[in-house]
């Protein structure tokens, strides 16, 4: 111990002044604040990316439950996605355009009538894109396009959708094959005293649902 004390006696220790201590504390605090701000920016950026609008007023919705595969896993070209770009139906391509004169809407408009259908689509495990429309005399329409991890997820949602449509009193007009090989089926009926039409299209890993609620009758 004596040898250690002798060595320590030869070491000059310079204690920082009070000003230096305050400066060091200020630098540490600034670094902590910068790190906190960076974390907030990252969190906000993540939140904004989930609300991105892919184009044409289309709203992108995250899955109700996390997918097991990455969203980047290619679904391939479909009638509504070409080379990674999603484009939903233009107003003039909606059913009964000649009657309701559909127009794209910047605001979400709930197409009323069958809450069971809405629940099935909301609980779907895939990434969804929505576009909303308004027509004459209070008519409303919505196009939802969903991409799934695999065929089994799509089949589960489709089965639930068919059951919900039947439970709402809508009748299938019979399935047919679309121009790109997809299956199409149209359900029609009357809900809440309004003409209702729901067009279902699907492939192996995607599902498209167009819901229309007609306007009030009149001249």
MDAnalysis code that builds the backbone (N, CA, C; Angstrom):
import MDAnalysis as mda
import numpy as np

u = mda.Universe.empty(657, n_residues=219, atom_resindex=np.repeat(np.arange(219), 3), trajectory=True)
u.add_TopologyAttr("name", ["N", "CA", "C"] * 219)
u.add_TopologyAttr("resid", np.arange(1, 220))
u.add_TopologyAttr("resname", ["UNK", "UNK", "UNK", "UNK", "UNK", "UNK", "UNK", "UNK", "UNK", "UNK", "UNK", "UNK", "UNK", "UNK", "UNK", "UNK", "UNK", "UNK", "UNK", "UNK", "UNK", "UNK", "UNK", "UNK", "UNK", "UNK", "UNK", "UNK", "UNK", "UNK", "UNK", "UNK", "UNK", "UNK", "UNK", "UNK", "UNK", "UNK", "UNK", "UNK", "UNK", "UNK", "UNK", "UNK", "UNK", "UNK", "UNK", "UNK", "UNK", "UNK", "UNK", "UNK", "UNK", "UNK", "UNK", "UNK", "UNK", "UNK", "UNK", "UNK", "UNK", "UNK", "UNK", "UNK", "UNK", "UNK", "UNK", "UNK", "UNK", "UNK", "UNK", "UNK", "UNK", "UNK", "UNK", "UNK", "UNK", "UNK", "UNK", "UNK", "UNK", "UNK", "UNK", "UNK", "UNK", "UNK", "UNK", "UNK", "UNK", "UNK", "UNK", "UNK", "UNK", "UNK", "UNK", "UNK", "UNK", "UNK", "UNK", "UNK", "UNK", "UNK", "UNK", "UNK", "UNK", "UNK", "UNK", "UNK", "UNK", "UNK", "UNK", "UNK", "UNK", "UNK", "UNK", "UNK", "UNK", "UNK", "UNK", "UNK", "UNK", "UNK", "UNK", "UNK", "UNK", "UNK", "UNK", "UNK", "UNK", "UNK", "UNK", "UNK", "UNK", "UNK", "UNK", "UNK", "UNK", "UNK", "UNK", "UNK", "UNK", "UNK", "UNK", "UNK", "UNK", "UNK", "UNK", "UNK", "UNK", "UNK", "UNK", "UNK", "UNK", "UNK", "UNK", "UNK", "UNK", "UNK", "UNK", "UNK", "UNK", "UNK", "UNK", "UNK", "UNK", "UNK", "UNK", "UNK", "UNK", "UNK", "UNK", "UNK", "UNK", "UNK", "UNK", "UNK", "UNK", "UNK", "UNK", "UNK", "UNK", "UNK", "UNK", "UNK", "UNK", "UNK", "UNK", "UNK", "UNK", "UNK", "UNK", "UNK", "UNK", "UNK", "UNK", "UNK", "UNK", "UNK", "UNK", "UNK", "UNK", "UNK", "UNK", "UNK", "UNK", "UNK", "UNK", "UNK", "UNK", "UNK", "UNK", "UNK", "UNK", "UNK", "UNK", "UNK", "UNK", "UNK", "UNK"])
u.atoms.positions = np.array([
    [0.825, -1.196, 0.000],
    [0.000, 0.000, 0.000],
    [0.862, 1.250, 0.000],
    [2.018, 1.205, 0.693],
    [2.917, 2.357, 0.738],
    [3.414, 2.699, -0.654],
    [3.729, 1.639, -1.432],
    [4.212, 1.880, -2.791],
    [3.136, 2.565, -3.621],
    [1.873, 2.145, -3.459],
    [0.770, 2.746, -4.207],
    [0.605, 4.198, -3.829],
    [0.693, 4.479, -2.507],
    [0.554, 5.847, -2.044],
    [1.648, 6.739, -2.612],
    [2.906, 6.145, -2.708],
    [3.995, 6.924, -3.268],
    [3.729, 7.264, -4.721],
    [3.195, 6.283, -5.466],
    [2.877, 6.519, -6.873],
    [1.812, 7.591, -7.003],
    [0.782, 7.516, -6.150],
    [-0.298, 8.497, -6.213],
    [0.186, 9.894, -5.871],
    [1.181, 9.951, -4.983],
    [1.716, 11.251, -4.629],
    [2.341, 11.956, -5.811],
    [2.828, 11.153, -6.792],
    [3.493, 11.731, -7.949],
    [2.525, 12.077, -9.062],
    [1.229, 11.691, -8.947],
    [0.233, 11.939, -9.998],
    [-0.496, 13.229, -9.692],
    [-0.502, 14.135, -10.651],
    [-1.233, 15.392, -10.476],
    [-2.634, 15.228, -11.026],
    [-3.640, 15.437, -10.217],
    [-5.041, 15.287, -10.621],
    [-5.652, 16.665, -10.707],
    [-6.182, 17.010, -11.884],
    [-6.789, 18.310, -12.087],
    [-8.306, 18.148, -12.106],
    [-8.978, 18.692, -11.127],
    [-10.436, 18.639, -11.071],
    [-11.009, 19.724, -11.965],
    [-12.098, 19.392, -12.751],
    [-12.714, 20.411, -13.603],
    [-13.349, 21.492, -12.763],
    [-13.360, 22.690, -13.335],
    [-13.987, 23.808, -12.648],
    [-15.502, 23.666, -12.700],
    [-16.193, 24.508, -11.926],
    [-17.664, 24.466, -11.926],
    [-18.216, 24.788, -13.302],
    [-17.583, 25.714, -14.025],
    [-18.040, 26.072, -15.369],
    [-17.898, 24.904, -16.326],
    [-16.770, 24.162, -16.200],
    [-16.557, 23.006, -17.066],
    [-17.577, 21.907, -16.775],
    [-17.887, 21.711, -15.493],
    [-18.880, 20.698, -15.129],
    [-20.249, 21.052, -15.703],
    [-20.624, 22.343, -15.624],
    [-21.918, 22.760, -16.194],
    [-21.942, 22.558, -17.701],
    [-20.835, 22.856, -18.370],
    [-20.761, 22.697, -19.828],
    [-20.912, 21.233, -20.213],
    [-20.233, 20.329, -19.454],
    [-20.359, 18.902, -19.743],
    [-21.802, 18.434, -19.549],
    [-22.437, 18.923, -18.488],
    [-23.831, 18.544, -18.234],
    [-24.750, 19.033, -19.337],
    [-24.502, 20.261, -19.816],
    [-25.324, 20.805, -20.909],
    [-25.169, 19.979, -22.167],
    [-23.921, 19.522, -22.460],
    [-23.696, 18.721, -23.664],
    [-24.419, 17.372, -23.566],
    [-24.357, 16.742, -22.375],
    [-25.066, 15.468, -22.196],
    [-26.570, 15.654, -22.379],
    [-27.110, 16.728, -21.802],
    [-28.549, 16.988, -21.919],
    [-28.947, 17.222, -23.366],
    [-28.088, 17.939, -24.103],
    [-28.392, 18.210, -25.517],
    [-28.404, 16.928, -26.315],
    [-27.417, 16.022, -25.993],
    [-27.391, 14.742, -26.720],
    [-28.639, 13.920, -26.439],
    [-29.083, 13.917, -25.161],
    [-30.287, 13.164, -24.811],
    [-31.513, 13.724, -25.508],
    [-31.603, 15.052, -25.558],
    [-32.750, 15.671, -26.240],
    [-32.749, 15.355, -27.727],
    [-31.554, 15.374, -28.334],
    [-31.458, 15.054, -29.762],
    [-31.896, 13.629, -30.027],
    [-31.467, 12.704, -29.146],
    [-31.867, 11.308, -29.318],
    [-33.362, 11.149, -29.170],
    [-33.966, 11.889, -28.198],
    [-35.411, 11.795, -27.990],
    [-36.163, 12.346, -29.188],
    [-35.694, 13.483, -29.732],
    [-36.343, 14.057, -30.915],
    [-36.243, 13.111, -32.089],
    [-35.056, 12.492, -32.266],
    [-34.891, 11.541, -33.374],
    [-35.852, 10.377, -33.246],
    [-36.040, 9.886, -32.011],
    [-36.962, 8.767, -31.805],
    [-38.382, 9.167, -32.153],
    [-38.769, 10.399, -31.774],
    [-40.119, 10.862, -32.095],
    [-40.303, 10.988, -33.587],
    [-39.272, 11.529, -34.277],
    [-39.369, 11.674, -35.733],
    [-39.543, 10.329, -36.399],
    [-38.770, 9.326, -35.931],
    [-38.901, 7.978, -36.503],
    [-40.298, 7.437, -36.273],
    [-40.827, 7.626, -35.047],
    [-42.167, 7.119, -34.735],
    [-43.210, 7.797, -35.596],
    [-43.095, 9.126, -35.751],
    [-44.064, 9.853, -36.576],
    [-43.961, 9.423, -38.021],
    [-42.717, 9.251, -38.498],
    [-42.546, 8.821, -39.889],
    [-43.191, 7.479, -40.112],
    [-43.052, 6.567, -39.119],
    [-43.686, 5.255, -39.248],
    [-45.180, 5.366, -39.308],
    [-45.744, 6.272, -38.481],
    [-47.201, 6.430, -38.470],
    [-47.689, 6.998, -39.789],
    [-46.937, 7.969, -40.338],
    [-47.360, 8.581, -41.603],
    [-47.317, 7.567, -42.729],
    [-46.301, 6.661, -42.696],
    [-46.186, 5.704, -43.792],
    [-47.391, 4.782, -43.860],
    [-48.081, 4.574, -42.730],
    [-49.257, 3.713, -42.732],
    [-50.483, 4.428, -43.294],
    [-50.410, 5.755, -43.352],
    [-51.547, 6.510, -43.852],
    [-51.298, 7.032, -45.261],
    [-50.284, 6.491, -45.930],
    [-49.927, 6.980, -47.257],
    [-51.070, 6.772, -48.238],
    [-51.236, 7.699, -49.144],
    [-52.244, 7.567, -50.189],
    [-51.545, 7.126, -51.466],
    [-51.745, 5.872, -51.923],
    [-51.032, 5.365, -53.091],
    [-51.316, 6.150, -54.360],
    [-52.387, 6.893, -54.437],
    [-52.694, 7.636, -55.657],
    [-54.176, 7.614, -55.940],
    [-54.630, 8.585, -56.697],
    [-56.031, 8.679, -57.088],
    [-56.969, 8.718, -55.883],
    [-56.517, 9.283, -54.773],
    [-57.370, 9.377, -53.594],
    [-57.567, 8.064, -52.873],
    [-56.745, 7.073, -53.176],
    [-56.890, 5.752, -52.581],
    [-56.312, 5.742, -51.174],
    [-57.051, 5.184, -50.216],
    [-56.604, 5.088, -48.831],
    [-56.040, 3.697, -48.580],
    [-54.834, 3.655, -48.010],
    [-54.195, 2.382, -47.697],
    [-54.414, 2.057, -46.231],
    [-54.839, 0.834, -45.943],
    [-55.159, 0.434, -44.574],
    [-54.293, -0.747, -44.157],
    [-53.669, -0.642, -42.956],
    [-52.858, -1.750, -42.463],
    [-53.762, -2.912, -42.068],
    [-53.241, -4.143, -42.049],
    [-54.065, -5.306, -41.691],
    [-54.584, -5.227, -40.264],
    [-55.734, -5.869, -40.025],
    [-56.272, -5.948, -38.667],
    [-55.345, -6.748, -37.768],
    [-54.626, -7.708, -38.342],
    [-53.600, -8.437, -37.601],
    [-52.351, -8.496, -38.474],
    [-51.139, -8.542, -37.875],
    [-49.919, -8.505, -38.663],
    [-49.834, -9.676, -39.634],
    [-49.509, -9.412, -40.921],
    [-49.342, -10.516, -41.866],
    [-48.128, -11.349, -41.487],
    [-48.123, -12.606, -41.908],
    [-46.977, -13.471, -41.638],
    [-45.907, -13.279, -42.689],
    [-46.258, -12.692, -43.821],
    [-45.290, -12.423, -44.878],
    [-45.132, -10.922, -45.043],
    [-43.999, -10.518, -45.604],
    [-43.768, -9.093, -45.822],
    [-44.733, -8.560, -46.861],
    [-45.125, -7.283, -46.670],
    [-46.007, -6.658, -47.659],
    [-45.343, -6.583, -49.015],
    [-43.997, -6.642, -49.031],
    [-43.278, -6.571, -50.295],
    [-43.324, -7.881, -51.061],
    [-43.787, -8.965, -50.395],
    [-43.899, -10.240, -51.092],
    [-44.850, -10.080, -52.260],
    [-44.350, -10.306, -53.466],
    [-45.098, -9.966, -54.669],
    [-46.351, -10.815, -54.824],
    [-47.467, -10.141, -55.013],
    [-48.708, -10.827, -55.351],
    [-48.759, -11.061, -56.854],
    [-48.033, -10.235, -57.599],
    [-48.071, -10.314, -59.057],
    [-49.118, -9.358, -59.592],
    [-49.143, -9.205, -60.889],
    [-50.110, -8.307, -61.503],
    [-51.528, -8.841, -61.340],
    [-52.435, -7.944, -61.013],
    [-53.855, -8.260, -60.878],
    [-54.622, -7.194, -61.656],
    [-55.941, -7.308, -61.759],
    [-56.688, -6.246, -62.448],
    [-56.529, -4.874, -61.807],
    [-56.106, -4.828, -60.520],
    [-56.014, -3.544, -59.823],
    [-54.606, -3.196, -59.364],
    [-53.635, -4.044, -59.631],
    [-52.232, -3.713, -59.367],
    [-51.382, -4.137, -60.542],
    [-50.669, -3.192, -61.104],
    [-49.783, -3.454, -62.227],
    [-48.396, -2.928, -61.880],
    [-47.421, -3.821, -61.868],
    [-46.034, -3.432, -61.609],
    [-45.889, -2.647, -60.307],
    [-46.619, -3.074, -59.280],
    [-46.487, -2.472, -57.969],
    [-47.330, -1.235, -57.728],
    [-48.107, -0.805, -58.710],
    [-48.958, 0.382, -58.556],
    [-50.420, -0.031, -58.495],
    [-51.116, 0.404, -57.437],
    [-52.530, 0.076, -57.256],
    [-53.395, 1.188, -57.834],
    [-54.320, 0.823, -58.678],
    [-55.304, 1.749, -59.238],
    [-56.684, 1.119, -59.121],
    [-57.530, 1.731, -58.319],
    [-58.878, 1.213, -58.143],
    [-59.798, 1.773, -59.222],
    [-61.058, 1.398, -59.153],
    [-61.984, 1.703, -60.240],
    [-62.198, 3.211, -60.413],
    [-62.167, 3.643, -61.653],
    [-62.559, 5.013, -61.964],
    [-64.074, 5.113, -61.830],
    [-64.592, 6.290, -61.473],
    [-66.048, 6.423, -61.277],
    [-66.879, 5.908, -62.457],
    [-66.428, 6.169, -63.678],
    [-67.222, 5.767, -64.843],
    [-67.233, 4.269, -65.070],
    [-66.322, 3.545, -64.402],
    [-66.298, 2.092, -64.567],
    [-67.112, 1.367, -63.503],
    [-67.707, 2.113, -62.560],
    [-68.553, 1.489, -61.546],
    [-69.879, 1.048, -62.154],
    [-70.461, -0.013, -61.619],
    [-71.793, -0.425, -62.084],
    [-72.814, 0.696, -61.885],
    [-73.756, 0.767, -62.794],
    [-74.861, 1.728, -62.725],
    [-74.389, 3.180, -62.771],
    [-73.271, 3.426, -63.455],
    [-72.813, 4.809, -63.591],
    [-73.848, 5.666, -64.313],
    [-74.496, 5.092, -65.320],
    [-75.489, 5.837, -66.071],
    [-76.671, 6.289, -65.234],
    [-76.917, 5.576, -64.129],
    [-78.031, 5.937, -63.265],
    [-77.625, 6.915, -62.168],
    [-76.424, 6.694, -61.583],
    [-76.056, 7.484, -60.408],
    [-74.971, 8.520, -60.682],
    [-74.307, 8.434, -61.836],
    [-73.273, 9.411, -62.207],
    [-72.229, 9.570, -61.089],
    [-71.521, 8.481, -60.834],
    [-70.567, 8.441, -59.733],
    [-69.458, 9.468, -59.885],
    [-69.001, 9.990, -58.748],
    [-67.874, 10.909, -58.678],
    [-66.971, 10.479, -57.525],
    [-65.662, 10.570, -57.717],
    [-64.729, 10.221, -56.642],
    [-64.894, 11.201, -55.488],
    [-64.799, 10.687, -54.275],
    [-64.948, 11.513, -53.077],
    [-63.650, 11.505, -52.292],
    [-63.233, 12.684, -51.817],
    [-62.024, 12.780, -51.007],
    [-62.283, 12.327, -49.572],
    [-63.534, 12.197, -49.210],
    [-63.886, 11.870, -47.832],
    [-64.465, 10.460, -47.751],
    [-64.143, 9.774, -46.661],
    [-64.683, 8.432, -46.442],
    [-66.191, 8.525, -46.247],
    [-66.900, 7.768, -47.053],
    [-68.365, 7.755, -46.946],
    [-68.818, 6.320, -46.710],
    [-69.396, 6.080, -45.573],
    [-69.826, 4.734, -45.214],
    [-71.002, 4.314, -46.087],
    [-70.837, 3.179, -46.752],
    [-71.916, 2.627, -47.569],
    [-72.743, 1.752, -46.642],
    [-73.885, 2.251, -46.231],
    [-74.675, 1.578, -45.212],
    [-75.358, 0.321, -45.715],
    [-76.013, -0.334, -44.772],
    [-76.822, -1.480, -45.154],
    [-76.485, -2.759, -44.457],
    [-75.228, -3.241, -44.600],
    [-74.909, -4.573, -44.101],
    [-73.628, -4.516, -43.272],
    [-73.764, -4.360, -41.969],
    [-72.605, -4.235, -41.092],
    [-71.793, -5.525, -41.035],
    [-72.435, -6.676, -41.281],
    [-71.715, -7.953, -41.251],
    [-70.658, -8.001, -42.347],
    [-70.968, -7.443, -43.506],
    [-70.000, -7.391, -44.605],
    [-68.828, -6.501, -44.220],
    [-69.126, -5.334, -43.642],
    [-68.070, -4.419, -43.217],
    [-67.145, -5.081, -42.204],
    [-67.708, -5.854, -41.283],
    [-66.910, -6.514, -40.253],
    [-65.956, -7.535, -40.863],
    [-66.447, -8.319, -41.815],
    [-65.593, -9.327, -42.464],
    [-64.418, -8.650, -43.173],
    [-64.696, -7.579, -43.899],
    [-63.643, -6.895, -44.643],
    [-62.660, -6.217, -43.697],
    [-63.167, -5.676, -42.583],
    [-62.294, -5.010, -41.623],
    [-61.348, -6.010, -40.960],
    [-61.818, -7.215, -40.726],
    [-61.010, -8.220, -40.036],
    [-60.079, -8.989, -40.966],
    [-60.095, -8.678, -42.249],
    [-59.222, -9.371, -43.202],
    [-57.761, -9.160, -42.823],
    [-56.937, -10.182, -43.028],
    [-55.546, -10.139, -42.590],
    [-54.620, -9.470, -43.601],
    [-55.133, -9.089, -44.758],
    [-54.260, -8.521, -45.783],
    [-54.202, -7.012, -45.757],
    [-53.350, -6.450, -46.626],
    [-53.264, -5.008, -46.811],
    [-54.396, -4.562, -47.719],
    [-55.109, -3.510, -47.316],
    [-56.299, -3.075, -48.049],
    [-56.146, -1.653, -48.579],
    [-56.809, -1.400, -49.691],
    [-56.859, -0.078, -50.310],
    [-58.329, 0.267, -50.541],
    [-58.713, 1.489, -50.212],
    [-60.103, 1.902, -50.345],
    [-60.222, 3.155, -51.199],
    [-61.322, 3.225, -51.953],
    [-61.668, 4.445, -52.664],
    [-63.166, 4.658, -52.500],
    [-63.568, 5.918, -52.326],
    [-64.958, 6.251, -52.029],
    [-65.547, 7.109, -53.145],
    [-66.858, 6.967, -53.324],
    [-67.557, 7.661, -54.406],
    [-68.914, 8.163, -53.902],
    [-69.393, 9.211, -54.538],
    [-70.741, 9.721, -54.277],
    [-71.456, 9.862, -55.610],
    [-72.780, 9.673, -55.561],
    [-73.579, 9.771, -56.769],
    [-74.787, 10.659, -56.564],
    [-75.619, 10.711, -57.567],
    [-76.833, 11.542, -57.498],
    [-77.775, 11.042, -56.409],
    [-78.536, 11.955, -55.850],
    [-79.595, 11.667, -54.883],
    [-79.111, 10.840, -53.682],
    [-77.885, 11.138, -53.251],
    [-77.366, 10.505, -52.042],
    [-76.788, 9.115, -52.225],
    [-76.584, 8.680, -53.463],
    [-75.987, 7.359, -53.695],
    [-74.530, 7.353, -53.228],
    [-74.091, 6.216, -52.689],
    [-72.719, 6.072, -52.205],
    [-72.134, 4.750, -52.690],
    [-70.818, 4.747, -52.848],
    [-70.135, 3.518, -53.271],
    [-68.740, 3.490, -52.663],
    [-68.208, 2.291, -52.561],
    [-66.870, 2.087, -52.004],
    [-66.227, 0.905, -52.719],
    [-64.952, 1.054, -53.062],
    [-64.197, -0.046, -53.643],
    [-63.054, -0.395, -52.701],
    [-63.047, -1.616, -52.202],
    [-61.948, -2.094, -51.345],
    [-61.220, -3.225, -52.040],
    [-59.910, -3.066, -52.137],
    [-59.039, -4.077, -52.754],
    [-58.047, -4.545, -51.694],
    [-57.943, -5.874, -51.498],
    [-57.103, -6.434, -50.445],
    [-56.170, -7.488, -51.019],
    [-54.911, -7.445, -50.584],
    [-53.927, -8.464, -50.954],
    [-53.550, -9.263, -49.708],
    [-53.455, -10.588, -49.871],
    [-53.255, -11.494, -48.735],
    [-51.894, -12.178, -48.806],
    [-51.489, -12.762, -47.652],
    [-50.255, -13.540, -47.595],
    [-50.311, -14.752, -48.521],
    [-51.467, -15.402, -48.550],
    [-51.597, -16.614, -49.351],
    [-53.043, -16.936, -49.649],
    [-53.290, -17.952, -50.483],
    [-54.655, -18.320, -50.866],
    [-55.558, -18.693, -49.693],
    [-54.991, -19.283, -48.627],
    [-55.835, -19.702, -47.506],
    [-56.435, -18.501, -46.787],
    [-55.655, -17.420, -46.645],
    [-56.186, -16.213, -46.010],
    [-57.301, -15.598, -46.852],
    [-57.089, -15.586, -48.156],
    [-58.129, -15.059, -49.049],
    [-59.382, -15.914, -48.978],
    [-59.219, -17.230, -48.940],
    [-60.367, -18.135, -48.875],
    [-61.162, -17.943, -47.594],
    [-60.466, -17.726, -46.473],
    [-61.149, -17.510, -45.200],
    [-62.009, -16.256, -45.265],
    [-61.455, -15.171, -45.778],
    [-62.209, -13.925, -45.881],
    [-63.367, -14.068, -46.870],
    [-63.135, -14.728, -47.987],
    [-64.183, -14.894, -48.989],
    [-65.349, -15.714, -48.450],
    [-65.046, -16.767, -47.700],
    [-66.118, -17.586, -47.117],
    [-66.963, -16.764, -46.151],
    [-66.288, -15.979, -45.296],
    [-67.023, -15.132, -44.367],
    [-67.841, -14.076, -45.082],
    [-67.299, -13.551, -46.187],
    [-68.010, -12.533, -46.960],
    [-69.277, -13.105, -47.582],
    [-69.190, -14.280, -48.158],
    [-70.374, -14.906, -48.766],
    [-71.461, -15.159, -47.729],
    [-71.058, -15.618, -46.564],
    [-72.024, -15.877, -45.502],
    [-72.700, -14.574, -45.064],
    [-71.903, -13.506, -44.954],
    [-72.462, -12.218, -44.549],
    [-73.422, -11.671, -45.598],
    [-73.074, -11.802, -46.860],
    [-73.938, -11.310, -47.936],
    [-75.277, -12.039, -47.933],
    [-75.222, -13.343, -47.752],
    [-76.455, -14.118, -47.696],
    [-77.292, -13.722, -46.485],
    [-76.618, -13.503, -45.345],
    [-77.332, -13.120, -44.145],
    [-77.995, -11.760, -44.253],
    [-77.482, -10.903, -45.130],
    [-78.067, -9.577, -45.344],
    [-79.190, -9.595, -46.385],
    [-79.504, -10.789, -46.888],
    [-80.603, -10.902, -47.838],
    [-80.248, -10.589, -49.276],
    [-78.954, -10.540, -49.591],
    [-78.532, -10.284, -50.968],
    [-78.389, -11.603, -51.719],
    [-78.732, -11.581, -52.982],
    [-78.766, -12.799, -53.800],
    [-77.688, -12.755, -54.864],
    [-76.952, -13.876, -55.005],
    [-75.907, -13.968, -56.026],
    [-76.538, -14.114, -57.404],
    [-75.981, -13.390, -58.358],
    [-76.444, -13.490, -59.737],
    [-75.685, -14.542, -60.532],
    [-74.774, -15.240, -59.857],
    [-74.012, -16.297, -60.527],
    [-72.613, -15.849, -60.876],
    [-71.633, -16.726, -60.623],
    [-70.236, -16.392, -60.870],
    [-69.909, -16.462, -62.349],
    [-68.944, -15.644, -62.758],
    [-68.458, -15.650, -64.140],
    [-66.956, -15.388, -64.111],
    [-66.324, -15.460, -65.265],
    [-64.882, -15.235, -65.371],
    [-64.612, -13.894, -66.020],
    [-63.743, -13.109, -65.381],
    [-63.421, -11.787, -65.883],
    [-62.386, -11.828, -66.988],
    [-62.081, -10.666, -67.585],
    [-61.159, -10.605, -68.713],
    [-59.731, -10.998, -68.382],
    [-59.351, -10.955, -67.096],
    [-57.994, -11.336, -66.706],
    [-57.987, -12.647, -65.936],
    [-59.050, -13.421, -66.104],
    [-59.118, -14.737, -65.476],
    [-59.642, -14.744, -64.060],
    [-59.990, -13.589, -63.519],
    [-60.509, -13.526, -62.158],
    [-61.958, -13.987, -62.111],
    [-62.397, -14.424, -60.950],
    [-63.786, -14.818, -60.745],
    [-64.587, -13.603, -60.291],
    [-65.771, -13.401, -60.889],
    [-66.652, -12.297, -60.534],
    [-67.995, -12.836, -60.088],
    [-68.582, -12.187, -59.108],
    [-69.918, -12.543, -58.646],
    [-70.601, -11.276, -58.152],
    [-71.833, -11.061, -58.573],
    [-72.583, -9.861, -58.203],
    [-73.762, -10.242, -57.313],
    [-73.894, -9.534, -56.199],
    [-74.996, -9.748, -55.263],
    [-75.895, -8.511, -55.288],
    [-77.182, -8.738, -55.361],
    [-78.118, -7.616, -55.418],
    [-79.261, -7.831, -54.428],
    [-79.931, -6.732, -54.111],
    [-81.062, -6.793, -53.198],
    [-81.436, -5.396, -52.759],
    [-82.251, -5.318, -51.732],
    [-82.682, -4.040, -51.169],
    [-82.358, -4.008, -49.692],
    [-81.648, -2.967, -49.272],
    [-81.283, -2.800, -47.870],
    [-81.646, -1.380, -47.456],
    [-82.385, -1.262, -46.364],
    [-82.805, 0.049, -45.861],
    [-83.539, 0.846, -46.939],
    [-84.366, 0.143, -47.701],
    [-85.191, 0.757, -48.741],
    [-84.366, 1.370, -49.874],
    [-83.128, 0.920, -50.005],
    [-82.276, 1.402, -51.087],
    [-81.756, 0.217, -51.893],
    [-81.570, 0.455, -53.166],
    [-81.021, -0.561, -54.054],
    [-79.575, -0.849, -53.651],
    [-79.256, -2.119, -53.440],
    [-77.909, -2.504, -53.034],
    [-77.300, -3.437, -54.064],
    [-76.037, -3.199, -54.360],
    [-75.314, -4.050, -55.312],
    [-73.877, -4.197, -54.811],
    [-73.418, -5.433, -54.702],
    [-72.046, -5.706, -54.270],
    [-71.400, -6.646, -55.281],
    [-70.299, -6.169, -55.862],
    [-69.578, -6.944, -56.871],
    [-68.296, -7.485, -56.248],
    [-68.146, -8.804, -56.266],
    [-66.991, -9.480, -55.667],
    [-66.119, -10.056, -56.777],
    [-64.828, -9.726, -56.736],
    [-63.852, -10.304, -57.674],
    [-62.691, -10.849, -56.847],
    [-62.080, -11.914, -57.335],
    [-60.942, -12.437, -56.580],
    [-60.042, -13.307, -57.445],
    [-58.777, -13.404, -56.981],
    [-57.786, -14.313, -57.548],
    [-57.171, -15.097, -56.405],
    [-55.993, -15.678, -56.626],
    [-55.382, -16.532, -55.599],
    [-55.101, -15.784, -54.302],
    [-54.565, -14.552, -54.408],
    [-54.142, -13.836, -53.196],
    [-54.717, -12.427, -53.113],
    [-55.803, -12.180, -53.796],
    [-56.396, -10.841, -53.730],
    [-57.915, -10.921, -53.782],
    [-58.546, -9.863, -53.287],
    [-60.006, -9.794, -53.236],
    [-60.428, -8.343, -53.477],
    [-61.397, -8.177, -54.360],
    [-61.945, -6.851, -54.658],
    [-63.441, -6.866, -54.349],
    [-63.898, -5.845, -53.618],
    [-65.316, -5.738, -53.277],
    [-65.790, -4.316, -53.583],
    [-66.756, -4.192, -54.475],
    [-67.367, -2.901, -54.778],
    [-68.770, -2.914, -54.181],
    [-69.017, -1.970, -53.277],
    [-70.332, -1.856, -52.635],
    [-71.025, -0.597, -53.129],
    [-72.272, -0.749, -53.528],
    [-73.059, 0.390, -53.980],
    [-74.388, 0.445, -53.221],
    [-74.709, 1.629, -52.765],
    [-76.007, 1.877, -52.148],
    [-76.668, 2.991, -52.950],
    [-77.764, 2.637, -53.637],
    [-78.416, 3.576, -54.554],
    [-79.002, 4.782, -53.845],
    [-79.251, 5.816, -54.625],
    [-79.856, 7.030, -54.085],
    [-81.348, 6.903, -53.916],
    [-81.943, 7.944, -53.384],
    [-83.396, 7.956, -53.216],
    [-84.072, 8.041, -54.572],
    [-85.217, 7.461, -54.680],
    [-85.966, 7.465, -55.932],
    [-86.611, 8.835, -56.142],
    [-86.686, 9.223, -57.377],
    [-87.309, 10.504, -57.695],
    [-86.964, 10.929, -59.096],
    [-87.524, 12.054, -59.516],
    [-87.270, 12.545, -60.857],
    [-85.947, 13.312, -60.911],
])
